[in-house]
């Protein structure tokens, strides 16, 4: 039964990636993906972050 729960939980995860590099992230909510992506842009691609 635990395996089924884990599989279901994994299916509920959302993924995101960066068009400027190979960065990828996985999170449980769209809001968290946006937060992680904005942090990544600010730290790794500041010019792109300023334009967004």
Buried (B, 14 or more C-beta within 10 A) or exposed (E): EEEEEEEEEEEEEEEBEBEEEEBEBEBEEEEBBEEBBEEBBEEEBEEBBEEE
